[in-house]
């Protein structure tokens, strides 16, 4: 499961389908940033062990 989180967050960032569309200037980018932070933190936790 921990391997899956960074992969899913990368797919979400690349995917044109978002919870909040990127057409909305700031709010559209926030969900991408949150997905990026979740993916990076999961990857860092995995590599620390």
RODO-2510 file (C-alpha; in nm, 4 decimals, decimal comma):
residues 49
     n   res          X          Y          Z
     1     x     0,0000     0,0000     0,0000
     2     x     0,2818     0,2431     0,0792
     3     x     0,4301     0,1860    -0,2659
     4     x     0,0963     0,2657    -0,4218
     5     x     0,0508     0,6133    -0,2677
     6     x     0,3379     0,7885    -0,4540
     7     x     0,2326     0,6237    -0,7798
     8     x    -0,1299     0,7270    -0,7397
     9     x    -0,0370     1,0833    -0,6503
    10     x     0,1837     1,1092    -0,9609
    11     x    -0,0989     0,9762    -1,1766
    12     x    -0,3397     1,2271    -1,0201
    13     x    -0,1058     1,5185    -1,0909
    14     x    -0,0532     1,4115    -1,4535
    15     x    -0,4194     1,3268    -1,5140
    16     x    -0,6366     1,5930    -1,6774
    17     x    -0,9226     1,4930    -1,4435
    18     x    -0,9065     1,6763    -1,1081
    19     x    -1,1388     1,7274    -0,8139
    20     x    -1,1038     2,1015    -0,8668
    21     x    -1,0383     2,1971    -1,2318
    22     x    -0,7127     2,3789    -1,3066
    23     x    -0,9135     2,6464    -1,4862
    24     x    -0,9911     2,7967    -1,1438
    25     x    -0,6661     2,9916    -1,0880
    26     x    -0,5502     2,9181    -0,7325
    27     x    -0,7887     2,6500    -0,6097
    28     x    -0,7212     2,4315    -0,9123
    29     x    -0,3503     2,4177    -0,8314
    30     x    -0,3945     2,3560    -0,4590
    31     x    -0,5282     2,0030    -0,5060
    32     x    -0,2274     1,9211    -0,7263
    33     x     0,0103     2,0573    -0,4621
    34     x    -0,1631     1,8556    -0,1894
    35     x    -0,1322     1,5386    -0,3993
    36     x     0,2358     1,6170    -0,4573
    37     x     0,3019     1,6693    -0,0856
    38     x     0,1253     1,3449     0,0058
    39     x     0,3198     1,1523    -0,2571
    40     x     0,6577     1,2972    -0,1606
    41     x     0,6013     1,2459     0,2116
    42     x     0,4961     0,8838     0,1531
    43     x     0,8057     0,8269    -0,0599
    44     x     1,0331     0,9843     0,2023
    45     x     0,8823     0,7717     0,4792
    46     x     0,9382     0,4644     0,2657
    47     x     1,3041     0,5480     0,1961
    48     x     1,3863     0,6294     0,5601
    49     x     1,3434     0,2673     0,6642
***
